Amino acid sequence: MPLVRLIRNVPPAATVAAALVAGLALASLAPPGAVRGALLQVPGQLELDQVSNYSHVKVTRDGDTRTLWFVRDNGEHVVESKVDLARPDDLRIEYTRFMFMSYAFRPEPKKVLIVGLGGGAMVHFLKIHDPKVKVDVVEIDPLIVSVADRFFDVKSTGNVSIKVGDGMAYLRDSDAKYDVIYMDAFLRPSGGTDQVGVPLHLKTLAFYEQIKKRLEPDGAVVFNLNPHLSVGQDIQTIREAFPHTYVFRLQGYDGYVVVASTAAEAMSPTEISAAATRLDKRFEAPFKFRSMAGRLGRR
């Protein structure tokens, strides 16, 4: 789940010009950035405004695009998911594209796990471009599961199984093994999370060891890391837990996607670039893996 835009509720005296400028920025199809704008309301038609034990969420629709928002206690609105209903594999939020750089490291996964459902954009991509892969999803908030079903057409069916539960507990208690695990779990910031809403128990070395136990040989874990003060420490902890780590810096905003692999041998940047080129030919996705490979580097 991304932390890509923050919109603060403002008093009616705010200028219409500021609202229009910010609204145009939000409507852009360019990779999302950490743009802060003063808006009188979220753009598009409001379809849902609901609070659960974990989150305050809104759903809006603008043409064929539905957006899932998280609302913070201070009134800031965070874009959690953005799905093009006409072409749901066209991943509108930059980090979700980078999450599938996993295929450069594990090109033929048979079974994957997603921790954190959101609007289910990643599920859509997998169903369209790798329909044979078995997809398990664990989401702690029943409201999010309901919203994904009702508004984003993401549900347990066929090769997709969505479970309500805590990601750490699932990884601890389950006997399932996965070729790739996608870590994308966020909650409303609180005493049990960091400042961007990542549950603290999902950031420890002990948790990463639990993840490794759930991986098949030569498996990979992909982490979505939003910008925050301790992101460098998060990356270092991942490096300590896994033999090979690959850090991709996002272009649209100051976040990272980290691929951690248990493979015997590391891949060179040249090998990763070649693998990305093969993915472009294989998937024919609305975005280019080759250009994403060029974002590989050290923080």
N, C-alpha and C positions, 0 to 999 in steps of 0.2 A: 504494500500500500504506500503510495507516494506522499511526500510532503512537498508539493510542487507550487502551490499558490496559497497565499494567505490573504484573505479579504476581511477587513475589519468593518463592522457595522459603524456607521457614522451618523451624526445628527442631520436633520433635514436641511440645515444651512449649508451643507456641502455643495459645492458647485456641480452643476450638470456636466460641465466640461470634463471635470475630473472623472466623473462616473463614466462618461462616454469613452474616454481614453482607456480607462481600465477595462471596460467592457470589450473594446476592440482587442486588447491584449489577450483577454481570456478566450475570445472567439477564434483567435489565430490557430492555425493547424501546425505552426512551427513547434519544435520541441519545447515543452513547457519549462519555464524558468522560475526562479524564486522571486517573482514579481509581486510587489505589494501595491495594492490599489485601493482607493477609497470608493466603495460602491454603496449605493443605497440598498441594493438587494442583489442576490446572486442572479446571474444572467439566465434567461430562459424561463420556461413555465414551471412553476413549483408543483411537483406531483406528490411529494411526501415530505413530512416534517415530523420526526418521531424520535423518542428518547428510550434507550434501553439501560440496563444495568452497567453497560460498558461504554456506550457511545450515544452521541446526539447526531443523527444523520438527516440529511436532506437529499432528495432526488429532484433534478431538474431536467427538462427536455428542451432542446433547441434544434428544430428540424429533425434530422435523423440521429442526432447525438444526444445520448443520455449521460448525465454526470452524477456521480455519487459524491456527496460532500460530508466531511466530518466537521462539526461545529464545536469549537473549543469553549471552555467556560468563560473566556474573555470576549467571546463574540466573533473571533476569527473563524473564517470558513476555509477549510483545507480540501482541495480536490483530491479525492481518494481514488476514483476510477472515472474514466471517460471512454464510452463505447459508441462506435458508429454502428447503429442498428442495421444499416444497409450492408456494411462490410465489417463485421466484428473482428476480423483478423488484422485490420488496419490499426495497430496499436497506437493510440493517440498520445500516450504518456511515455516519454523517452526511456525511463528506466525499465519499463516492461519489455521493450525491444532488447535491451542489453541482457536481461535475464536469460534470453534464449541464445546467448552466446555459449550457453551450456552445451549446445549441439556441436560446437567446435571441439569440445573435449570429450564428449560422450555422444557420438553421432547417431547411435541406434538404441536409445533407451527402450526398455520394455515396460517399465513401471516407474512412475514418478510421484512425488508427494509435494503438495503446495501447502505451506503453513500460512494461513491468512487468505481469505477468499476475496474480500472487497466486492467489486462489481463483476468479477469473474472474467476480465479481459484475457488473462493468461489461459484460462480454460478454453475460451473460444479459439485462441490461436492453436492450441494443441489439438483440439477436435478437428480443425480444418486442415492443418498441415501435417499432422502425425496421428491420423485417426486410429491407428492400431495400438498406440501406447495406452497403458492403463493409468488413469489419473485418480489419485486419492487426494482429497482436500480436507484439512482440519481447520475449523473456524470456531473461535470461542464464543462469539456473539450470535445467538439464534436470530436476532433481528437482521443481521447482515445476510445470513443464509436465506431468510424470507425475502429480503429486498432483492438479492441476486436472482432468485427464482421469479419473483413478480415483475421486476422491471428490466432485467438484463438477460432473461431466458437462460439462466445457468442453474442446473438442477442435477440431482443424482439420476442418471439414466445411461444405459449402455456401458461404456467403459469409464464413466465418471462416477465416483462415489464421494459424497460430501458428508462429513461427520461433524457434529457439534462437540467441541471439547478443547481442552488446553493443549497447545502444541508440545510443551515439554512433557506433560503426562503421557501423551500419546506416544512420543518417541521413547519414553522410558518403559512403558508397559506393553507396547506392541511388539510382536515377533516379525512383523513385515520387514522386508528388505527392499531398497529402492536403488535404481541406477542414478537418479538425480533427485535432490531435495531442494525446493525453492523456499527460502525464508523471506516472508513478506508480511510479518505480523506487527500491527500497530493498534494501540488503544488510545483513549483519551489520556493525555498526560496527567499523571497522579504520583503519589508517593511510591507506587510500585513500578513506575516507568521512568525512562530518561526524559529529557526535556522535549523530545519530539514524539513520545508516546510508545517507544519500544519497551516491552516488558523487560525489566532488569534480569529476570531469571533466564531470558533467552539470549543473554549476552555474556555468559560466563564460560570459562574453560570447561567446567563440568558439563554444561549443556552441549558444548561442541563435541565432547567425548561421547555423549549420548547419540548425537547425530552420526558420528563415525560408525557406531555399532549398527546403525540401520542402513548403512550403505553396502551395496554389492561391491565386489572387487573392482577397482578402478572407477569407483563412483565419484560423484561431484556434488557439492553443495553450493548454491548461489544465494548470496546475501544482498538485499537492497538496503543500503546505508544512507540515510538522509543526513544532511549537514547538521552537525551539532558540535559542541566543544570537545567531546571525548571521542570523536570519530576515529582519530588517529590511534587511540588505545584500542578501540574495537577492532581495527584492522590488524594491529599487532597481536591481539589475542587470537584472532583467526589464524594468523601465521604460525603461532605457537602450537596450534592444535592440528594443523594439516601439513603434509609434506610439501605441497605446492599450492601457491596462491597467486591469483592473477587479478590485478586491480584495474578496473576500467573507470575512468573519471567521466562523468556525464558532462555534456556540453551545454544543455539548456539551463542547468542549475548546479550548484556546488555539492552534488551528491556522488555516490560511488556505487558500482555493482562489483562485488568481489566473488570470483569463482574459486572455490577451494577444492582441490582434487586429491584423491588417495592413489592416483596412478603411480606406477613404479618410476616412470621417467617424466621429467618436466617437458613441456612443449616450448619451443622457441617462438619469438615473435613472427618469424618467417613462416613457421608451421601453422601458427594460429591464423595468420593472414590467408594462407592457402586454404585452410579449412573453412574460413569465412566465405571465400570465393565459391567454394563448392556448395555452401549453404544457400547462397544467392541463386545458384542454378537449380538447386533442389526445391526450394520453397517458393521461389518467385513471389516473395512477400512484397508488400507496399513500401518496404524500407530495405536498406542495404547493410548486410552483415559486414561486408568488406570495409566500409567506412567506420563501423563500430570497432573493428579490430585495431584500427589506427589510434584508438583512445586508450590502448593498453599502456600502462606505465606505473611508476611508483609514486605514491603520494609524497 
